[in-house]
Amino acid sequence: MSFFESMKNRYTTKVYDKSKQLDPKKVEELKNILHMSPSSINSQPWQFVFVQDQELKNKLAEASYFNDEKVRNCDTLVVFRRVNNIEAFEKDIQERLPERTNTYYQQFLKPLPDDQIKSWFDKQVYLSIGVLLGACAEMGIDSTPMEGIEVDKYDQALGNDEFATLVAVAIGERHEDDFNQLDRVPKVRKEFDKVVKSM
Ligand SMILES: Cc1cc2nc3c(=O)[nH]c(=O)nc-3n(C[C@H](O)[C@H](O)[C@H](O)COP(=O)(O)O)c2cc1C
């Protein structure tokens, strides 16, 4: 199947089958794929937390509004977190990045207010969500990106205040009764020509 076909076939899963587990090798592969995510100046201002522990999933489910059941019943919940402490980030890139890219940061990003620097971190993290969703599509794994979560409660449950939660993705296998499957809710996108321009 082409990558395009895989992307057409993926959909936001709304109901998971708790009795079906993902192949642990596939979950490990997803971890490695996320580790390879690209980011501006190779900044990697992120941490990806793979939650399989049922007790922790239940706790996070309680902080997931209408996404409660997805978090509870998925195989694995991947929590996307971004670096919280700008000073620690700057120390990290100073040690890790070549001078050229460090200069880019010093010139274009460091002068910005903290909230804009953090917003730049967020963009990098969001890119990695796309990587995960694409990989899941290609590997035939069902997934649900979720902004509908209480990030502060996630942070309390996960600990480690070096990182702040932004968004989570549930992965697993759909329940046969999932109402959002493509034969029940066909994929809808804006018209191709309105979205993609060729010049
Ligand atoms: C960043 C992001 C956050 C989303 N948050 C939620 C969410 O909290 N709960 C949910 O059921 N779907 C959520 N969605 C799914 C979108 O509604 C869905 O991707 C969109 O309607 C397109 O449908 P499709 O993914 O089935 O093609 C989110 C999607 C993205 C990309």
PDBQT file of the ligand as one rigid body, heavy atoms in Angstrom, charges set to zero:
ROOT
HETATM    1  C1  LIG A 201      -3.779  18.273  17.251  1.00  0.00    +0.000 C 
HETATM    2  C2  LIG A 201      -5.064  17.503  17.173  1.00  0.00    +0.000 A 
HETATM    3  C3  LIG A 201      -5.887  17.425  18.288  1.00  0.00    +0.000 A 
HETATM    4  C4  LIG A 201      -7.052  16.649  18.250  1.00  0.00    +0.000 A 
HETATM    5  N1  LIG A 201      -7.782  16.488  19.399  1.00  0.00    +0.000 NA
HETATM    6  C5  LIG A 201      -8.789  15.566  19.405  1.00  0.00    +0.000 A 
HETATM    7  C6  LIG A 201      -9.415  15.181  20.630  1.00  0.00    +0.000 A 
HETATM    8  O1  LIG A 201      -9.131  15.686  21.706  1.00  0.00    +0.000 OA
HETATM    9  N2  LIG A 201     -10.356  14.177  20.590  1.00  0.00    +0.000 N 
HETATM   10  C7  LIG A 201     -10.716  13.566  19.403  1.00  0.00    +0.000 A 
HETATM   11  O2  LIG A 201     -11.561  12.660  19.427  1.00  0.00    +0.000 OA
HETATM   12  N3  LIG A 201     -10.146  13.926  18.230  1.00  0.00    +0.000 NA
HETATM   13  C8  LIG A 201      -9.186  14.882  18.204  1.00  0.00    +0.000 A 
HETATM   14  N4  LIG A 201      -8.554  15.208  17.017  1.00  0.00    +0.000 N 
HETATM   15  C9  LIG A 201      -8.967  14.537  15.775  1.00  0.00    +0.000 C 
HETATM   16  C10 LIG A 201      -9.490  15.487  14.689  1.00  0.00    +0.000 C 
HETATM   17  O3  LIG A 201     -10.783  15.901  14.994  1.00  0.00    +0.000 OA
HETATM   18  C11 LIG A 201      -9.415  14.730  13.348  1.00  0.00    +0.000 C 
HETATM   19  O4  LIG A 201      -8.072  14.494  13.028  1.00  0.00    +0.000 OA
HETATM   20  C12 LIG A 201     -10.054  15.486  12.182  1.00  0.00    +0.000 C 
HETATM   21  O5  LIG A 201     -11.429  15.644  12.392  1.00  0.00    +0.000 OA
HETATM   22  C13 LIG A 201      -9.840  14.745  10.869  1.00  0.00    +0.000 C 
HETATM   23  O6  LIG A 201     -10.381  13.431  10.938  1.00  0.00    +0.000 OA
HETATM   24  P1  LIG A 201      -9.492  12.128  10.696  1.00  0.00    +0.000 P 
HETATM   25  O7  LIG A 201      -8.319  12.181  11.628  1.00  0.00    +0.000 OA
HETATM   26  O8  LIG A 201     -10.423  10.985  11.054  1.00  0.00    +0.000 OA
HETATM   27  O9  LIG A 201      -9.075  12.102   9.260  1.00  0.00    +0.000 OA
HETATM   28  C14 LIG A 201      -7.412  16.002  17.043  1.00  0.00    +0.000 A 
HETATM   29  C15 LIG A 201      -6.587  16.120  15.923  1.00  0.00    +0.000 A 
HETATM   30  C16 LIG A 201      -5.413  16.822  15.981  1.00  0.00    +0.000 A 
HETATM   31  C17 LIG A 201      -4.509  16.850  14.771  1.00  0.00    +0.000 C 
ENDROOT
TORSDOF 0
